[in-house]
Amino acid sequence: MTTTFSRDDAGAIADEVIAAQAAGGQLAPISQRRPGFGLPEAYAVTAALRRLRQARGETPVGRKIGFTNRAMWVEYGVHAPIWGDMYASTVHDLPAGGSRFPLAGQAEPKIEPEIAFGIGAAPQPGMDDRQILGCVAWVAHAFEVVQSRFPGWQFSAADGVASGGLHGALLLGERVDVAVAQAPDWHDRLLNFEVDILRDGDVVDRGKGLNVLDGPLSALRHLVELLAADPHNPQLAAGEIVTTGTLTRAFSIAPGERWSTQVRGIPLPGLDVTFV
């Protein structure tokens, strides 16, 4: 972090983001208003956001990783994954058979089909993917609703981080214990499974596990390494939920639309949600 960017600066930006969130509004990109605003400064804002949200009674429950799908880097002008916090107020279990979810307050929302992990033991820097898998208690298929606090989804990677990692909500499907008897080889299946995403019954895109930074476990490992070098934010701990990034393109969503997935090659059920 540059010497001209202080904890007070981080707090002031966090106040802006919180105010925009409360109003369901948007902001001019921070990087356009603060020369030199980059990822180190943005992750200081992440820590300030967490302090503010905890002060008003919110509970952090995990992290979202964004931009793990390299196919999206050119579209959004980013060159590496980012992360943000998730809260008890933003993580929801999605009942089997479908559910309804409100989009009120989400700014230009989009939907992403993802793989989420429940952390059973804190992973450590330097672990390989199979060692990381040993730290995972459960696996779930999920939808992340992402949003842009910046008009037209025009922002830098640092802006995305400072706005809460673009996180809106996580809609979790069934949590499947990785240690159950006769469990599959999760390592290989997480690399090779396929998913279709459907809008109102029509397939709009197809994806696979390898789209997510060479696999969801690789994305989780990348987050562990990022946090090891972060002076502002805590390392991953047992009990946290981590969602690992979109398996397909991200799609704009609107009330009245029904979104679902069909999954092949991994023992996770598809998802079904109607937005209201």
C-alpha positions in Angstrom: 0.0 0.0 0.0 1.3 3.4 -0.9 2.3 5.8 1.9 -0.3 8.3 0.8 -3.2 5.9 1.4 -4.1 5.7 5.0 -6.5 3.7 7.2 -8.7 6.8 7.2 -8.7 6.8 3.4 -9.8 3.1 3.4 -12.5 3.9 5.8 -13.8 6.8 3.8 -14.1 4.6 0.7 -15.8 1.9 2.7 -18.3 4.4 4.0 -19.1 5.3 0.3 -19.6 1.7 -0.6 -21.8 1.0 2.4 -24.0 4.1 1.6 -24.4 3.0 -2.0 -25.3 -0.5 -0.9 -27.9 0.8 1.5 -29.5 3.0 -1.2 -29.2 0.3 -3.9 -27.2 2.8 -5.9 -23.9 3.1 -7.7 -20.6 5.0 -7.6 -18.1 6.5 -10.0 -15.1 4.2 -10.1 -12.7 4.8 -7.3 -9.7 4.4 -9.5 -10.8 7.3 -11.7 -11.0 9.6 -8.6 -7.9 8.4 -6.8 -4.7 8.1 -8.9 -2.6 5.2 -7.9 -5.5 3.3 -6.4 -4.6 -0.4 -6.9 -5.1 -3.8 -5.4 -3.1 -3.2 -2.2 -5.3 -0.2 -1.4 -8.4 -2.0 -2.4 -7.8 -4.9 0.0 -7.3 -2.3 2.8 -10.8 -1.2 1.9 -12.0 -4.8 2.2 -10.8 -4.8 5.8 -12.5 -1.5 6.5 -15.7 -2.8 4.9 -15.6 -5.8 7.2 -15.1 -3.7 10.3 -18.1 -1.5 9.3 -20.4 -4.5 8.6 -19.4 -6.3 11.8 -20.0 -3.1 13.8 -23.6 -3.1 12.5 -24.1 -6.7 13.4 -23.2 -8.7 10.3 -21.3 -11.9 10.5 -18.6 -12.9 7.9 -19.1 -16.5 6.9 -16.6 -16.9 4.0 -15.1 -15.6 0.8 -16.0 -15.4 -2.8 -13.3 -15.6 -5.5 -14.0 -13.7 -8.7 -12.5 -13.7 -12.2 -11.2 -17.2 -12.0 -12.6 -17.9 -15.5 -9.8 -16.5 -17.8 -12.3 -16.3 -20.7 -13.8 -13.2 -18.9 -10.5 -11.3 -18.3 -10.5 -9.4 -21.6 -14.2 -8.6 -21.3 -13.8 -7.0 -17.8 -10.2 -5.7 -18.2 -8.8 -7.9 -15.4 -5.7 -10.1 -15.4 -6.0 -12.2 -12.2 -8.6 -13.4 -9.7 -9.9 -11.2 -6.9 -11.8 -12.0 -3.7 -14.3 -10.5 -1.3 -16.1 -11.4 1.9 -19.5 -13.1 2.2 -21.8 -12.7 5.1 -24.6 -14.6 6.9 -27.0 -12.0 5.3 -25.8 -12.8 1.8 -25.4 -16.6 1.9 -28.7 -18.6 1.4 -29.5 -22.3 1.1 -31.4 -23.1 -2.1 -34.1 -25.7 -1.4 -34.3 -28.8 -3.7 -37.0 -28.4 -6.3 -36.6 -24.7 -6.8 -37.0 -21.4 -4.9 -37.7 -17.7 -5.4 -35.1 -15.1 -4.6 -35.6 -11.3 -4.6 -33.2 -9.0 -6.6 -34.2 -5.8 -4.8 -31.1 -3.8 -4.0 -28.8 -5.6 -6.4 -27.1 -3.2 -8.8 -27.0 -4.5 -12.4 -27.1 -8.2 -11.2 -25.7 -11.1 -13.0 -25.7 -14.8 -12.3 -22.8 -17.3 -12.2 -22.9 -21.0 -11.7 -20.1 -22.0 -9.3 -18.6 -24.7 -7.0 -18.5 -23.8 -3.3 -16.5 -25.5 -0.6 -17.0 -25.8 3.1 -13.6 -25.5 4.9 -13.1 -28.3 7.4 -9.5 -27.4 8.3 -7.5 -24.2 7.6 -5.5 -24.7 4.4 -1.9 -23.6 4.4 0.3 -21.8 1.7 2.4 -24.2 -0.3 -0.2 -27.0 -0.4 -1.0 -28.7 -3.7 -4.5 -29.3 -4.9 -4.9 -32.8 -3.3 -3.7 -31.4 0.0 -6.1 -28.5 -0.3 -8.9 -31.1 -0.9 -8.0 -32.7 2.4 -9.0 -29.4 4.1 -12.5 -29.4 2.5 -15.5 -30.8 4.5 -18.2 -30.5 1.8 -18.8 -29.5 -1.8 -21.9 -27.8 -3.2 -23.1 -26.4 -6.5 -24.2 -22.8 -6.2 -25.3 -19.7 -8.0 -23.6 -16.5 -7.1 -25.4 -13.3 -7.8 -22.8 -10.7 -8.6 -23.4 -7.0 -8.9 -21.6 -3.8 -10.0 -21.6 -0.7 -7.9 -20.1 1.0 -10.9 -22.4 1.9 -13.9 -22.3 -0.4 -16.9 -19.9 -2.8 -15.3 -17.0 -0.4 -16.0 -14.3 -0.7 -13.4 -10.8 -1.7 -12.6 -9.9 -4.9 -10.7 -9.2 -2.6 -7.7 -12.6 -1.0 -7.9 -14.2 -4.5 -7.9 -12.3 -5.5 -4.8 -13.1 -2.3 -3.0 -16.9 -2.7 -3.7 -17.0 -6.0 -1.8 -15.6 -8.2 -4.5 -18.8 -7.6 -6.6 -20.6 -10.0 -4.3 -24.4 -9.8 -4.1 -25.6 -13.2 -2.8 -24.7 -16.9 -2.8 -27.4 -19.4 -3.3 -26.2 -22.8 -2.2 -27.4 -26.1 -3.4 -27.1 -29.4 -1.4 -23.9 -29.7 0.6 -22.3 -33.1 -0.1 -19.8 -34.5 2.4 -16.5 -35.3 0.7 -15.7 -38.0 3.3 -18.9 -40.1 2.9 -18.5 -43.9 2.2 -17.7 -44.8 -1.4 -17.0 -41.1 -2.2 -15.9 -40.4 -5.7 -12.5 -39.0 -6.6 -13.4 -35.4 -6.0 -10.1 -34.2 -7.4 -10.6 -35.6 -10.9 -14.3 -34.9 -11.0 -13.9 -31.3 -10.0 -11.7 -30.9 -13.0 -13.8 -32.7 -15.6 -17.5 -32.3 -14.7 -19.7 -30.2 -17.1 -22.6 -27.9 -16.4 -25.3 -26.3 -18.6 -26.9 -23.1 -17.5 -30.5 -22.5 -18.6 -32.8 -19.4 -18.7 -36.5 -20.2 -18.7 -35.7 -23.7 -19.9 -33.3 -22.8 -22.7 -29.5 -23.6 -22.5 -27.6 -20.3 -22.8 -24.1 -21.6 -22.1 -22.0 -24.7 -21.1 -19.0 -24.9 -18.8 -16.7 -27.3 -17.1 -14.6 -27.5 -13.9 -11.3 -26.7 -15.8 -12.7 -23.2 -16.7 -12.2 -22.1 -13.1 -8.5 -21.4 -12.9 -7.6 -25.0 -13.9 -10.2 -26.3 -11.5 -12.0 -25.2 -8.3 -9.3 -26.6 -6.0 -6.7 -24.6 -7.9 -8.9 -21.5 -7.3 -9.0 -22.2 -3.6 -5.3 -22.7 -3.5 -4.8 -19.4 -5.3 -6.9 -17.7 -2.6 -4.8 -19.2 0.2 -1.6 -17.8 -1.4 -3.2 -14.4 -1.9 -4.2 -14.2 1.8 -0.8 -15.3 2.9 0.6 -12.1 1.4 -2.2 -9.8 2.6 -1.3 -7.6 5.6 -4.9 -6.4 6.1 -7.2 -9.5 6.0 -7.4 -12.8 7.9 -6.4 -16.2 6.6 -9.0 -18.8 5.8 -10.3 -20.6 8.9 -12.2 -23.8 9.5 -16.0 -23.3 9.1 -15.7 -20.7 6.3 -17.5 -21.1 2.9 -15.6 -20.4 -0.3 -17.2 -20.1 -3.7 -14.7 -20.4 -6.5 -15.9 -18.4 -9.5 -18.1 -18.9 -12.5 -18.0 -22.0 -14.7 -19.6 -20.2 -17.6 -20.1 -16.7 -18.7 -21.9 -14.4 -16.4 -25.5 -13.4 -17.5 -27.6 -10.4 -16.6 -30.7 -11.4 -14.6 -34.1 -9.8 -14.1 -37.2 -10.4 -12.0 -39.5 -13.0 -13.6 -36.7 -15.1 -15.0 -36.2 -18.7 -14.0 -32.5 -19.9 -14.0 -31.4 -23.5 -13.6 -28.5 -25.8 -14.2 -27.9 -29.4 -15.4 -24.7 -31.0 -14.0 -22.9 -34.1 -15.5 -19.9 -36.0 -14.1 -20.1 -35.1 -10.4 -22.6 -36.1 -7.7 -24.1 -32.7 -7.2 -27.7 -31.8 -8.1 -28.6 -29.0 -10.5 -30.1 -25.8 -9.3 -33.4 -24.0 -9.9 -34.3 -20.4 -8.9 -36.8 -17.9 -10.1 -35.9 -14.2 -9.4 -38.5 -11.8 -8.2 
